[in-house]
Amino acid sequence: MADLDAVIIGAGIVGAATTLALTRSGLRVAVLDRTAPNTAGSGTTAGNLHIQTIHTRRPGQGTAVDVEKLLPLQKSTSELWDVLGDTVPGLGLNRCGGFMVAETEEQVHALHTKHRWEQSAGIPTEVLTGDAARRALPLLGPTVEAATWCAWDGFAEPDMAGPALLQQAVAEGAHLYPGTPVTGLGRAGEQWCVSTPGESWRAPVVIDAAGPWMATIAALAGVPLDLTPTSLQMHALAAEPDALRVLVQHVGEGMSIKQDRRHRLVLGGGWPAGPFHDRDAAPLRDDSTAGNLAQVERLLPALYRTPLLDAWTGPVVTTPDEMPVIGGIDDVPGLFFAGGTYSFTFAPLWAQVITAIVHGNTPDLDISAFSPARLVRQPTH
């Protein structure tokens, strides 16, 4: 049984960033993953860095995200991504900037509203008319009535970012255990005992960064969290090199498109896949493919003629209020949670927040609205 300062459960982007941050703070850290790291949620996402405010609902989503509340967090995480870019080789970080487009009068109004929020949060955006946006990006179609530009938007290559963070953390002293599913999590005095089929670890601190499996891990510790795994669908189109040099999103619909290092046009936006499966990838949905491609045809018609290369699905974890989960619960000492909405974007920020809390410090940002305590299921009688 190994003794450590902290055990992190889940080696996706949030777990990887937190492992690096805690290791750099001087702690002895182990990170465990149920399978191979970066093969579930983090590695299958679109990998966008959402710095300007985006749409409040992905396709089929009921509850709207309170996007204004997240803007101070987005500003902070933007700065931290730059720090990682300077200190972690091979992140695949691309701060290309991004357009958020609108097609209706109501959506144009939303652009102006969010622009005011962004100004208040210290995030630089500019509102352009449709014609001005087309001059800046001639690929935009005639239905675009306005757009906001944010130079801080971008993405990180999802197959590179998490592994790069893990590799750097291991190089700096962390211990990585892939293929190590957690089967038990209980208190032993002032320590947590983390059990797996082959070994167990003791540590005063455990971080549940298990993404779609966060509730499963919490339940092992006797914490019933109202979290739901959901599967989303991504698509890739073939394109010539440098066909699209920026990120394009939609203010009123689930839509994102950019070009990755392999010259693929990667489409995201939260389109639903089939039902979540604990072990296998969720099935594709033809209506999501058709809907996502219809957006490209309308918004970026010159790119629509490129062939569909690939489609895949990946799981995320959702909350009833569609907001992030970060922090601990008062009567469960030493157990912390990090994930939920915008997990890829917020990974370095959640790492910083968890590191501050573990060391007994107050985080720079108020995260009380995102406490896991709000998600504890009350017993039914």
Helices and strands as residue ranges (DSSP letters): E 2-3, E 6-9, H 13-24, E 29-32, H 41-44, E 48-49, H 67-87, E 93-94, E 98-102, H 105-121, E 126-129, H 130-136, E 146-150, E 154-156, H 158-171, E 175-177, E 184-188, E 191-195, E 200-203, E 205-208, G 211-213, H 214-220, E 228-237, E 247-250, E 256-259, E 265-272, H 286-299, H 301-304, E 308-318, E 324-329, E 332-340, H 343-358, G 368-370, G 372-375
